[in-house]
Amino acid sequence: DAGVIQSPRHEVTEMGQEVTLRCKPISGHDYLFWYRQTMMRGLELLIYFNNNVPIDDSGMPEDRFSAKMPNASFSTLKIQPSEPRDSAVYFCASSTMGIQETQYFGPGTRLLVL
Amino acid sequence: DQQVKQNSPSLSVQEGRISILNCDYTNSMFDYFLWYKKYPAEGPTFLISISSIKDKNEDGRFTVFLNKSAKHLSLHIVPSQPGDSAVYFCAASVGGTSYGKLTFGQGTILTVHP
C-alpha cells in the first residue's frame, strides 16, 4: 500500500489567495483526520471524518477553513482567503476503527503564505 | 489553552545513554496516552501507548511511565541510538483505546550523538 498521499508537498502563496490541500487515505480506512503543526502549538486536530461524514470540526480555526470528503478515497482542506498566520505543515491521517494506534499520517503539506 | 505540554523543545544525548522525554497534561479526563515519533519530511508514526490504569508500559528499548497524581508522563529510551534522533510528540485522549480526539503536545527534538 502506498500509504496516505498528500498533495502538494509544498505550497507557497500570497495572502488572500485560495489554497487547496488534498489527501488520499489508505484504502479501507474509514476515518480521516486533518492536523496542523506549528512550532507554538504542536499538532492540532482540525477536523475528522468517519465514513466521509464530518464528525468533529471544533478544531477548525475559523470560517476561512473548510474541509470536504466527497468519497472514501479523497478529501480536501481549503483555506480562503489565506493569511500569513496559516503558514504551517498540514497533515492528513487515516485509520480504521478509530483506534489511535492505527492512525497513519501522510508526509504533510508545508504551506507558506506570504 | 495547551492541555498537553512538552516543556523541553530539545534534548541532546550521547549514544548508548538514556533519553528521557517529558510531558505534562492538565485535563484529568485524559485516560489514554501515546507517543509518536516524527522524522523530517515525514508524518508522525505511532511509537508506544499507555492506559491510565497502568503506570508503566515497555516495548523493547522504549518505556513509558505515567504518574497520574502529577499528571505527568515520560518516555525513556535505553540505550539511545543515532537513529532515534527525531521529534517526539506526546498525545492524550479521552475514551480509552476506542477513538478519542487526540490532543498533542508541541514536540521535543531529540538528537542522539554518536
HADDOCK unambig.tbl for C-alpha pairs under 7 A between the chains (distance, minus, plus):
assign (segid A and resid 39 and name CA) (segid B and resid 106 and name CA) 6.65 0.50 0.50
assign (segid A and resid 40 and name CA) (segid B and resid 106 and name CA) 6.60 0.50 0.50
assign (segid A and resid 41 and name CA) (segid B and resid 106 and name CA) 5.37 0.50 0.50
assign (segid A and resid 42 and name CA) (segid B and resid 104 and name CA) 6.57 0.50 0.50
assign (segid A and resid 42 and name CA) (segid B and resid 105 and name CA) 5.57 0.50 0.50
assign (segid A and resid 42 and name CA) (segid B and resid 106 and name CA) 3.52 0.50 0.50
assign (segid A and resid 42 and name CA) (segid B and resid 107 and name CA) 6.11 0.50 0.50
assign (segid A and resid 43 and name CA) (segid B and resid 104 and name CA) 5.45 0.50 0.50
assign (segid A and resid 43 and name CA) (segid B and resid 105 and name CA) 6.76 0.50 0.50
assign (segid A and resid 43 and name CA) (segid B and resid 106 and name CA) 6.59 0.50 0.50
assign (segid A and resid 44 and name CA) (segid B and resid 103 and name CA) 6.87 0.50 0.50
assign (segid A and resid 44 and name CA) (segid B and resid 104 and name CA) 6.56 0.50 0.50
assign (segid A and resid 98 and name CA) (segid B and resid 98 and name CA) 6.21 0.50 0.50
assign (segid A and resid 98 and name CA) (segid B and resid 99 and name CA) 4.47 0.50 0.50
assign (segid A and resid 99 and name CA) (segid B and resid 97 and name CA) 5.85 0.50 0.50
assign (segid A and resid 99 and name CA) (segid B and resid 98 and name CA) 5.05 0.50 0.50
assign (segid A and resid 99 and name CA) (segid B and resid 99 and name CA) 5.00 0.50 0.50
assign (segid A and resid 100 and name CA) (segid B and resid 97 and name CA) 6.77 0.50 0.50
assign (segid A and resid 100 and name CA) (segid B and resid 99 and name CA) 6.19 0.50 0.50
assign (segid A and resid 101 and name CA) (segid B and resid 46 and name CA) 5.96 0.50 0.50
assign (segid A and resid 104 and name CA) (segid B and resid 45 and name CA) 6.80 0.50 0.50
assign (segid A and resid 105 and name CA) (segid B and resid 43 and name CA) 4.99 0.50 0.50
assign (segid A and resid 105 and name CA) (segid B and resid 44 and name CA) 6.03 0.50 0.50
assign (segid A and resid 105 and name CA) (segid B and resid 45 and name CA) 6.90 0.50 0.50
assign (segid A and resid 106 and name CA) (segid B and resid 43 and name CA) 5.27 0.50 0.50
assign (segid A and resid 107 and name CA) (segid B and resid 41 and name CA) 6.16 0.50 0.50
assign (segid A and resid 107 and name CA) (segid B and resid 42 and name CA) 4.33 0.50 0.50
assign (segid A and resid 107 and name CA) (segid B and resid 43 and name CA) 4.45 0.50 0.50
assign (segid A and resid 108 and name CA) (segid B and resid 42 and name CA) 6.93 0.50 0.50
assign (segid A and resid 108 and name CA) (segid B and resid 43 and name CA) 6.19 0.50 0.50
